[in-house]
Amino acid sequence: MAIVPDTKNWTWVLDETCPECGYSAGDVDLGVIGELVRANVDAWPALLADATAGVRPTPDQWSALEYGCHVRDVLVLFDQRLTSMLETDAAQFANWDQDATAVEQRYDLQDPAVVSGQLVAAGRALADRWDTVRGDQWQRTGDRSDGSRFTVESFARYFLHDPVHHLHDVRSGNELLTR
């Protein structure tokens, strides 16, 4: 069964607590965002090493492997976008279709061990980049192709929800698989 594409504009998480995972963007201490990213990516290797990593808990929910591929790609993409925001005035971001990427890259057939290493490396690289942001850099801007404008500060808060939420998704899915 194909996963229904996610068409939500998730920027609402900047103003509201996520009812699914409990993430609250306003509570994020930007001084430790690198540490938060590292803590998140450090949780993924055990999940991807599990024998059920490639099993969908329900036909319409991604497996831990598929979520791991997505989070890896998000980490790479946001590192590129953060770099662009820090180096380019009024950076512009092209659209990224996460659902098309999942199908085209065959997330469901990737090697969990390889994905784990890639995810951790991408997460640590992005965490290191977050650690370099200082002072006025937090107010630099970037625009997404749908018209959403971010500062580096709002971009950080928006970004962090993705890996936090998907770690929650996988842990919830694993509970379904062990029942």
C-alpha positions as CSV (number, residue, x, y, z in Angstrom):
1,M,0.0,0.0,0.0
2,A,1.3,3.4,-0.9
3,I,1.6,6.1,1.8
4,V,-0.7,9.0,1.3
5,P,1.4,12.1,0.5
6,D,1.8,14.6,3.4
7,T,0.4,17.9,2.1
8,K,0.4,19.8,5.4
9,N,2.2,23.1,5.8
10,W,4.0,22.2,9.0
11,T,5.0,25.9,9.7
12,W,2.2,25.9,12.3
13,V,4.5,24.1,14.7
14,L,6.3,27.5,15.1
15,D,3.2,28.8,16.9
16,E,1.6,25.7,18.5
17,T,2.6,22.6,20.4
18,C,2.5,19.5,18.2
19,P,-0.4,17.3,19.6
20,E,1.2,14.1,18.3
21,C,4.8,14.4,19.6
22,G,4.6,17.2,22.1
23,Y,7.2,19.4,20.4
24,S,7.0,23.1,21.4
25,A,9.1,25.3,19.2
26,G,9.0,28.2,21.7
27,D,10.6,26.1,24.4
28,V,13.7,25.3,22.3
29,D,16.9,26.9,23.7
30,L,18.8,27.8,20.5
31,G,22.0,27.7,22.4
32,V,21.8,23.9,22.6
33,I,20.2,23.1,19.2
34,G,23.4,21.3,18.1
35,E,23.2,19.1,21.3
36,L,19.5,18.4,20.6
37,V,20.3,17.3,17.1
38,R,23.1,15.0,18.3
39,A,20.9,13.5,20.9
40,N,18.2,12.8,18.3
41,V,20.5,11.2,15.8
42,D,22.2,9.1,18.4
43,A,18.8,7.4,19.0
44,W,18.5,6.2,15.4
45,P,21.2,3.5,15.1
46,A,19.5,1.2,17.6
47,L,16.1,1.7,15.9
48,L,17.6,1.0,12.5
49,A,19.5,-2.1,13.8
50,D,16.3,-3.7,15.0
51,A,15.1,-6.7,13.0
52,T,11.8,-5.0,12.3
53,A,13.3,-1.8,10.9
54,G,12.0,-2.5,7.4
55,V,8.5,-3.5,8.6
56,R,5.7,-1.0,8.4
57,P,3.7,-1.1,11.6
58,T,0.5,-0.4,9.6
59,P,0.2,-0.4,5.8
60,D,-0.2,3.4,5.8
61,Q,2.7,4.2,8.1
62,W,6.4,4.3,7.1
63,S,8.8,1.7,8.7
64,A,11.7,2.8,10.9
65,L,13.9,2.4,7.8
66,E,11.7,4.7,5.7
67,Y,11.6,7.3,8.4
68,G,15.4,7.0,8.9
69,C,15.9,7.6,5.2
70,H,13.6,10.7,5.3
71,V,15.3,12.1,8.4
72,R,18.7,11.6,6.8
73,D,17.6,13.5,3.7
74,V,16.0,16.2,5.9
75,L,19.3,16.6,7.8
76,V,21.2,17.0,4.5
77,L,18.7,19.4,3.0
78,F,18.5,21.6,6.1
79,D,22.3,21.7,6.3
80,Q,22.3,23.0,2.7
81,R,19.6,25.5,3.4
82,L,21.2,26.7,6.7
83,T,24.5,27.2,4.8
84,S,22.7,29.1,2.1
85,M,21.0,31.3,4.7
86,L,24.3,32.1,6.4
87,E,26.1,32.8,3.2
88,T,23.5,34.4,0.9
89,D,21.3,37.4,1.6
90,A,17.6,36.5,1.3
91,A,18.3,32.8,0.4
92,Q,15.8,31.1,-1.8
93,F,14.8,27.4,-1.4
94,A,13.5,25.2,-4.2
95,N,10.6,22.9,-3.4
96,W,11.4,19.5,-2.1
97,D,8.8,16.8,-2.6
98,Q,9.6,14.4,0.3
99,D,7.0,11.8,-0.9
100,A,8.4,11.7,-4.5
101,T,11.9,11.3,-3.0
102,A,10.8,8.4,-0.9
103,V,9.5,6.6,-3.9
104,E,12.3,7.5,-6.3
105,Q,15.0,6.6,-3.9
106,R,13.2,3.4,-2.8
107,Y,13.5,4.1,0.9
108,D,11.9,0.8,1.6
109,L,14.8,-1.1,0.0
110,Q,17.7,0.7,1.4
111,D,20.2,-1.0,3.8
112,P,19.4,0.0,7.4
113,A,23.1,-0.1,8.4
114,V,24.1,2.2,5.6
115,V,21.2,4.6,6.3
116,S,22.1,4.6,10.0
117,G,25.7,5.7,9.3
118,Q,24.6,8.3,6.8
119,L,21.9,9.7,9.1
120,V,24.4,10.0,12.0
121,A,27.0,11.7,9.8
122,A,24.5,14.1,8.3
123,G,23.1,14.9,11.8
124,R,26.5,15.6,13.3
125,A,27.5,17.8,10.4
126,L,24.3,19.8,10.8
127,A,24.7,20.0,14.5
128,D,28.2,21.3,14.1
129,R,26.9,24.0,11.7
130,W,24.2,25.0,14.2
131,D,27.0,25.4,16.8
132,T,28.6,28.1,14.6
133,V,25.6,30.4,14.4
134,R,26.2,33.6,16.4
135,G,24.6,37.0,17.1
136,D,22.9,38.6,14.1
137,Q,23.2,35.5,12.1
138,W,20.0,34.2,13.8
139,Q,18.1,37.0,12.0
140,R,19.3,36.2,8.5
141,T,16.5,35.1,6.2
142,G,15.5,32.5,3.7
143,D,12.3,32.0,1.6
144,R,10.8,28.7,0.8
145,S,9.3,28.3,-2.7
146,D,5.7,28.3,-1.2
147,G,6.3,31.9,0.2
148,S,7.1,30.9,3.7
149,R,9.8,33.2,5.1
150,F,12.2,32.0,7.8
151,T,14.9,33.6,9.9
152,V,17.7,31.3,11.0
153,E,16.0,31.3,14.4
154,S,12.6,30.3,13.1
155,F,14.3,27.9,10.7
156,A,16.0,26.2,13.6
157,R,12.8,25.8,15.6
158,Y,10.9,24.6,12.5
159,F,13.6,22.1,11.5
160,L,14.0,20.5,14.9
161,H,10.4,19.4,14.9
162,D,11.0,17.0,11.9
163,P,13.5,14.6,13.5
164,V,11.8,14.9,16.9
165,H,8.4,14.0,15.4
166,H,9.7,11.1,13.4
167,L,11.6,9.6,16.3
168,H,8.2,9.7,18.1
169,D,6.6,8.1,15.0
170,V,9.1,5.2,15.0
171,R,8.9,4.6,18.7
172,S,5.0,4.6,18.5
173,G,5.2,2.3,15.4
174,N,7.5,-0.1,17.3
175,E,5.0,-0.3,20.1
176,L,2.5,-1.5,17.5
177,L,4.9,-4.1,16.1
178,T,5.6,-5.6,19.5
179,R,1.9,-6.0,20.5
